[in-house]
């Protein structure tokens, strides 16, 4: 009996189901797109996590610091020194980087500590706006200058302005010291 084969007992072949056979081309493209998209998202998340772990934020203070600006009304440029709102005033003109600038500043500060003195403005020849008027100690200054285009200053100059016009022009340190001695 063992050799007899019944009709219903045919050897069954194992059929392997191939799902790709019934999938359209559009479905395959969408599936490939989704695989690529998820792969890129995973790679980006891995890179973000690694960089977040190894790169520490140096600035732990997340608040922006705001510093209040100040205006120094005692400083003028060459272009504005003849139009101050005072009737009469001095303008001390020198390069603040000059080694003798501390001495010049001390004389002017000492003068300003007195009562009822004429206002003094400062003009820094080291400033880019004023540097074209600086001829230095070897250059030729212009004591007769009456407007901005004619100005040429040496290392130290003190001018006295009255009603927008230069009435006194001093370049000698001793004469300036004498003028500002109260």
VENGIGI-V885656 format. One record per residue. SS is DSSP state (H for helix, E for strand, C for the rest). PSI is psi in whole degrees, 0 to 359 (999 if undefined). D_CENTER is the distance of its C-alpha to the mean C-alpha in Angstrom with 1 decimal. Layout:
SS	PSI	D_CENTER
SS	PSI	D_CENTER
//
This chain:
C	342	102.0
C	336	99.0
C	353	99.3
C	139	99.6
C	130	96.6
C	161	96.4
H	319	95.0
H	353	92.1
H	30	91.3
C	148	89.6
C	127	87.0
C	133	83.8
C	141	81.0
C	120	77.7
C	126	75.5
C	126	71.9
C	123	69.8
C	106	67.1
H	336	64.7
H	340	62.9
H	329	66.1
H	7	65.7
C	136	61.8
C	168	60.7
H	322	58.1
H	319	55.6
H	321	55.9
H	319	55.4
H	320	52.2
H	317	50.8
H	317	51.8
H	319	50.0
H	315	46.9
H	322	46.8
H	315	47.3
H	317	44.4
H	312	42.2
H	325	43.0
H	316	42.5
H	318	39.0
H	318	38.2
H	318	39.7
H	316	37.7
H	318	34.4
H	323	35.3
H	314	36.3
H	318	33.1
H	314	31.0
H	317	33.2
H	315	33.0
H	324	29.3
H	324	29.0
H	317	31.4
H	331	30.0
C	113	26.2
C	144	25.3
C	118	22.2
C	326	20.4
C	99	18.6
C	344	21.6
C	109	19.9
C	349	19.4
C	139	18.4
C	133	14.8
C	132	14.2
C	125	13.4
C	138	13.2
C	131	15.0
C	148	13.7
C	151	16.2
C	127	17.5
C	104	19.5
C	352	22.4
C	351	24.0
E	139	21.6
C	163	22.3
C	166	21.6
H	323	24.6
H	338	24.6
H	4	25.0
C	344	27.1
C	358	30.4
C	43	29.8
C	160	29.3
C	12	31.5
C	152	33.8
C	321	37.1
E	136	36.8
E	166	34.1
E	155	32.9
E	117	29.8
E	121	29.2
E	114	27.4
E	166	26.4
C	122	23.6
C	347	22.2
C	353	22.0
C	138	25.7
C	332	28.0
C	2	30.1
H	327	27.2
H	320	28.3
H	315	31.8
H	315	30.8
H	322	28.8
H	319	31.7
H	317	34.2
H	318	32.2
H	319	31.6
H	319	35.3
H	316	36.2
H	342	34.1
C	347	35.8
C	159	39.0
C	153	40.2
C	52	40.4
C	161	38.3
C	139	36.6
E	141	32.9
E	128	30.6
E	154	27.2
E	140	24.9
E	117	23.5
E	115	21.3
C	348	22.4
C	346	19.7
C	141	17.1
C	325	16.6
C	331	18.3
C	349	21.2
H	334	21.7
H	346	24.2
H	356	26.5
E	118	26.7
C	351	29.9
C	186	30.0
C	337	33.3
C	342	35.1
C	174	34.3
C	117	36.3
C	174	34.9
C	88	36.3
C	342	37.9
C	3	39.6
C	135	36.4
C	346	36.6
C	172	33.7
H	322	30.1
H	339	31.1
H	349	33.6
C	139	31.4
C	121	31.2
E	146	30.5
C	205	31.4
C	322	30.1
E	129	31.1
E	140	32.2
E	122	33.2
E	149	34.1
E	129	35.9
E	133	35.3
E	124	38.0
C	40	37.8
C	7	35.0
E	145	37.0
E	120	36.7
E	343	39.9
E	137	39.3
E	111	37.5
E	135	37.6
C	342	36.4
C	129	38.8
H	316	37.5
H	321	40.9
H	323	41.2
H	317	37.8
H	318	38.9
H	319	42.1
H	325	40.5
C	7	38.4
C	129	41.2
C	999	42.5
//
